[in-house]
Amino acid sequence: MGALLFVLGTPLLGGLALAFCGHRGAARDLNVGFSLLTFLAACALTHQVIADGPQWFLSKQFFIDPLNVFLVTLTSFVGLTTAIFSRPYMRIEQDHGKMTPPRMRLYHSMYQLFSFTMLLAFTTNNLGIIWVAMEAATLSTVLLVSVYRTTASLEAAWKYFILCGVGIAQALFGTILLYMAADKVLGAESATLLWTNLNDIKGQLDPTIITLAFVFLLIGYGTKVGLVPLHSWLPDAHAEGPTPVSAVLSGLLLNVAMYAVLRCKVLTDGALGVQVAGQLMMGFGLLSVMVAAFFLSRQKDVKRMFAYSSIEHMGLITFAFGMGGPVANFAGLLHMTVHSLVKSAIFFTVGHATQKAKTQVMSEIRGLIKVNPTVGWGLMLGVMAILGMPPFGVFASEFLILTTAMREQPWAAPFLFLGLGVAFASILIRVLPMVFGDSHLKPLAHPPALIPVFLHLALALVLGLYIPHYLNVWYVQAARMLGG
């Protein structure tokens, strides 16, 4: 109980503390400190679960198992490295006049609150609380996206709020339907929204109600995942918010929404006995891969381009989990991990690159490798990793997904190959001039924080070459629990 209390309590306390002192010079260090304590608590919780198995807390209101424990650790780790990256980044933004003291206070406090809402969604056993946590995450990120207070950032935040608000309302209706189905079996006196209780009686749930519930839940949480055609908020939010916000949105928030979908899919599969949920997820996933790939070829803003790349990869993950089975589920979990690591590393380098060029237009960003070799090579290696070049982990997960699709869903394999091929060409042809072209840019006033970039890429490389035994056990157990 102690480890979980620190996992949830540290970012909540950090948000409250930084709401009062987040504008001071030490706030950047405090933000890193609170994130570090959260990560250490997550590691302790992980060790506890590895040693003793799944854990319940507070009358089963919180539940930690192989599916969510590695996501908790991944979230706290990326939250820590993003906080480290944001130290010099936000200092430069303050020097440029984009961040005033009140905005700095808002940014730091909402950053910690955002971390709290994601960790709450991962650890709670109550599907109703998951919905509340997702809504709180939406509200906190709306404030983060709009922190610059420009016309474009306010428009992006408003669009994000409206679209995700509509989506989360659909998820609420789906949760209510799920409650109705469970109430018929468990009765009003039972904790009918606890996932573990629902999992025990999933075979007795009304198939008609469950089918309808999953449709609303997939549409609702799929909006947060960024699935096409529910994706239009995501490129604007990435492009107009601070780059650290783009990193955690793309690397973490999308995983939280996918986790909620997976919990609901397990119940739906058990209630129906057929792959209705999987077929819906494959359809949305494949559509997202194809649409995002072709939108990539039209982008001029570097952050919007990588936002569409996130849509593409979340579509691929959704397709993998839709296929189901031990191999596809394993590949989906691995892809969630390496995408979070690589995409956040890319946004770190993009953040420094756009600060150097004072623009996000790719045609005006040139010669990064000459201006700052570490930024240039970080971006180039990150792009090669996200495009699935061996031996990075994205190659391993994409290889597993594609080979499984060729065996089990051969009709979809050509579309997947086409989408990945278009995305590869669209991104590479734009990034090469950014890295290797001629430039007259000057170095940044403050040294960039590049340790998180190469740490993330190193981990993605390791996962492509060798998956540690304990992590492999997590993936296998989680994949088996997801069924399919």
N, C-alpha and C positions, 0 to 999 in steps of 0.2 A: 504493500500500500504506500510505503514511503516514497519509492521511486516514482510511482505514478503521480503522487501528490506533487513532487518536484517537477515532473514533466509538464503538468498542467499549471501549477501554481507559479513557477518561475516566469514564464512569459506574461501571465496575467499581472503579476506584481511589477514586472518590467514595464508593461504598458501604463500602469498607474503612476509609477515613479517618473517615467519619462514624459508623462503628461504635464508634470510640473517643472522638470528641469531639462526637457529635451532640446531646448534652444541653447544651452550652454556648451562651451567648448568640450567639456568632458562627456557630453551626451553620446558622441560617436563611440567612445570607449565603453561607456555603460551599455550601449546597445550590443556591442560585441560580448561584453561580460555576461549579460543575461542570456544571450544566445549560446554562449559556451556552457553555462550552467545547465541550460535545457538539454544540450547535446549530451553532457555527462550523465544527466539523469536518465536520458533515453538509453544510453549504453548500459546503465545499471539495470533498467527495466528489461532490456534485451537479455542480459545475463541471467536474470531471474527467470524469465520465460524459458530460456534454453535449459536451465538446470531443473526446473520444476514443472514444465509444461504449461498449458493454457491457464490463465489467471482470471478470477472474478473478484470484483471489488464493489463495496457499497451496495449490498443486496443485489448483486448481478447487474447493477446499472452500468458498470464498466467491465469490458471483456477484452483480454489480450490473447491473441493466438498467432500461429505462424503467418497468417495472411496480413495482419495489421502491424505486427511488431517490427518487421523490417521497414515498413513504410513510415512508422514513427521515427525510427533511427535515420532513415534517408531524409525525411523532412527536417529534422533538427540539424542534421549535418549541413544540408544545403542552406538552411536558415543561418547557420553560423558563418559559412564561407561568404554568403551574400552580405552579411553584416560587416565582415572584414573588407570586402570589396567596396562597400558603400562609404567607408571612412574617407578615403581620399576623393572618391567620386563626388560625394555630397559637399565636401569642402570646396571643391572647384566650382560646383554649382552655386554655392554661396558667394564665392568670389565674383562669379559672373552676374550676380544679382538675381538669379532665378529663385533662390531660396532665402527668405527672410527668417528672422528668429521664430515668429509664430508658425511658419511653415515647417521649419526644422522640428519644432516641438510636435506638431501634428504628424510629421513623417515618422519620427522615432517611436512615438506612442502607438500609432496605428500599425507599425511594423511588428511590434511585439504582440499586439492584440490579434493581428492576422495570424501569427504563429500559433497563438493560443487556440483560435477557432479551428484551425486545421488539425491540430493535435487532439482537440476535443472530438472532432468528427471521426478521427481514426480510432480513438480508444473507447468511445461510448458503445454500449450494447443496445441502447434504445434508439430505434429508428426515428422516433420523434425528435430526439435530441440531435441526431445527425442532421435532420432538416433545419433545426434551429441554428446549429453550428454553421451550416452552409449559408444560411441567410445572414448570419453575423459576419461571415467571411466576405460576402458580397458587399455589405455596408462598409466594412473597413477598407476593402480594396477600392471602392468608389472614391473614398476620401484620398487614398494614395494616388490613384490615377489623376485626380483633379488638383493635386497639390501645387502645381505650377500656376494655377489660376489663369491660364491663357484661354482664349476663346476655343481653340482646338481641344485643349485638355478638358475643359468643362463640357464640351459637346460629346467627347468620347466617354466621359464619366456618366453623363446623363443617358447616353445610348446603352452603356453597360448596365446601368441601374434598371432601365426600363425592360430591356430584353431578358436579363437574368432574373428580374423580378417576376416577369410573366412565366419564365421557365420554372422558377422555384415554386410558384403557385400551382403549376401542374404537378410538381413533385409532392406538394402538400395534399392535393386531391388523391394522388396515388397512394400516399401514406394512409389517408383516411379509409380508402378502399381496402387496403391491407389490414387495417384494424377491424373493419367489418367482417372480413373473412376469418380472422383469428378469433373474434368474439364469438362466432358461432360454435367454435370448437373448445376454446379455453374458458369462455364465460367472462362476464363483466368483472368478476372479482380478481382475475388473474392479470399478470403483467403482460398484456397482449402485444405490446410493441417491442418487447425484448427479443433481439434477433435469435438468441440461443433457444428461447421458448418456441419461437416460430419454426426454427430449424428442426426441433424435435417432432413437431406435428405437421410438417409441410405436406406430407402425403394425404392429410385429411382436409386440407384447405379447398374451398370451392374453386374449381378450375376456371369458371367463367369470371368470377370476381378477380381472381389472381391475374388472369390474362389482361383484363382491363387495367388493373392496378399497375402491372409492369409497363404497359404502354405509356401511361402517364408518367411513371417514374423515369423511364428511359428518355422521354421527351424533356422532362423537367431537369434531371441531372445531366442529360446529354447537352443541354444548353450550356451548362458550366464546363463540360468537357470540350466544347467547341465543335461538336459534330455538325456537318452540313445537313440541312440548311439553317441550322440554329447558331451559326458561327460568326455572324457579322460584327458582333461586339468585340471580338478578340483582337483583330488587327488594329482597330482604333485604340483600344486600351493599351496594347503593347507599344504603339507608336508614340502616344502622347504622354504617357506616364514616365517617371524616372526609370532609368535602366535597371536599378536593383528591383524595382517593382515588376518590370518585365521578366526578370530572371525568376522570381518566385512565382509569378503567375504561370509562366510556361513550365517551369520545372516542378512545381509543387501543387498549385491549386487544381490543375487539371487532373492530377493523380487522385486528389480527394474525391472529386466528383465521380471518377471512374471506380473508385473503391465502393462508393455508395451503390452504383449500378451493379457491381459484382455481388454485393451482399444480397441485393434484390433478385438477381438472376439465380442464385443458388436456391432461394425459396421457390421461385417460379418453376424451375426445372423439376424440383421435387414434387410440386403440386400437380404439374401437367403430365410429366412422364414423357414429353416430346420436346423437341428443340425449337419451340416457338420463340423463346427469348433469344436463343442463339441465332436464329434466322434473322430476326429483327436487327440484332447487333451486327451481323455480317453485312446486311444491307446498308445500314447507316455508315459502318466503317468503310466499306468499299466506295460508297459515294463520296465520303470525306477525302479519301486518298486521291480519287480522280479529280474532284473539283479543286482541291487545294493545289495539286500538282500543276494544273493549267493556270491557276491564278498566280502561281509563283513566277511564271514567265512574263507577267505584266507589271511587276512591282518595280518601283523606283526608290522607295524608302527602305533602308536596310532593316529597320526593326519590323516593318510590316512584312517584309519578305520572310524573316525568320518566324514571325507569328503564323504565317500560312504554312511554314514548315512544321510548326507545332500541331496545326490542325491535321496535316498529313500523317504525322506520326501517331497522334491519338486515334486517327481513323484506323491505322494499321493495328494498333493495340486492341481497339474495339473489335476489329475483324478476327484477331487471334483468339480473344476470349469468346467470341461468338462461335467459332469452330469448336471450342471446348476440347476435352481430352487432355491427358497428362502432358504431351509434348507442346501443344499449342498454348495451354495455360502457362507452362514453364516459360515458353518464349515470350508470352505477353508480360509476365512479371519481370523477366530479365530486361525486356525493352523499356518498361516503365522506369527501371532503375537507370539504365545507361542514357535514356533520353533526358531524364532529369539532370544527370551529371553533365552531359555534353552540351545540352541546350543552355543551361545556366552559364557554363563556361563561355559559350559563344556570345551571350549577351554581355558578359563581363568585358570581353575584348571589344565588342561593338560599342559599349558605353565609352571606353577610353578613346576609340577611334572617332566617334562623333564629337566628343569634346575637343579633340585636336582640330578637326575640320570645321567645327561649329555648324554642322549640318548633318542631316540624316539621309540626304540624297546621295545615292551610291556613286553617281557620275562625278561628284565633287570630292569624293574620298579616294585618294590615290597614294601609292607608295608607302604604305604603313611599315613595310619591312625596312625601309631606309630611315624613316623618322624614328621608329622605335621597334627594333627587331623582335623583341619579346612579344609586343602586341601583334605585330604582323604574323609571326609564326604561331602564336596562340590562336589567332583567327583562322589561319590556314589549316592547322591541325584539327581544330574544332569542326571546321567545315568538312574536312575529309572524314572525320569520325561520324558526323551526323548523316553524311551521304552513304554510309555503310561500307566504307573501304576497310578491308582487313588490315591489321588484325584487331581493330577496335571492337568493343562489345556489341555495337549496333549491327555490325556485319553478322555476328553469331546469332543474334536474336532474329534478324531479318531472314537469315538463311533457314532457320528452323521454321519460321512462319511460312515462308514461300514453299519449302519442300513439303510441309504438312498440307498446304493448300493444293499443291500439285497432286497429292495422293488422295485427299479427302474431298476437296472442292475444286476439281480441275477446271470448271467453268470460270472460276474467279481468277485463276493464276495469270492468264494473259493481261487482265485489267490491272492486277497488282504490279506486274513487270512494267507495263506501260506507264503507270503512275509514278513508280519509283524512277524509271528512266527519264521521264520528263522533268521530275524534280531535281535529279542529279545534274542534268544539263543546265537547267534554269538557274540554279544556285551557283554552280561552278563558273559559268561564263560571266557572272557579275562579280564574284569575289576575287577572281584572279587579278583583274586590274586594280582593285582596291588594295591588294597586298603588294603586287610587284610593279605597279605603274610608277610614273614619275610624280614627284611631289615637292612642294615648297612649304609644307607644314612645319610648324615649330613644335618642340617638345612641350609637354604639359608643365604647368607651374609646380605641381606636386607629383612625386613619383607614383605611378599607378600601382594598385595592389594586384599583382599578377600571380602570387602564390596560389590563390584559389583556382585560377584558370588551369594551371599545370597539374595541380593536385586532382582536380576533377578529370582531366584528360588522362592522367596516369591511372586512375581507378578504372576508367572506361577501357583503357588498354589492357589492364590486368584481367578484367572480366571477359575480354575477348580471347585471352590466352589461357586463363585458368580461373575457375570459380572455386574459392575456398570451400572446404568441406562443410563448415557450419552454414555458410550461405546457400550452398547447394541443397542442404537438408531443409532449410527454410523454404526454398523455391519448390522442392518436391512435395513437401507437406502441404503448402498452400495450394499448389496445382491439384493435388489429390482432393483437397477439401472443396475446391471449386467444381470438381466433377466435370460433367459434359461427355 
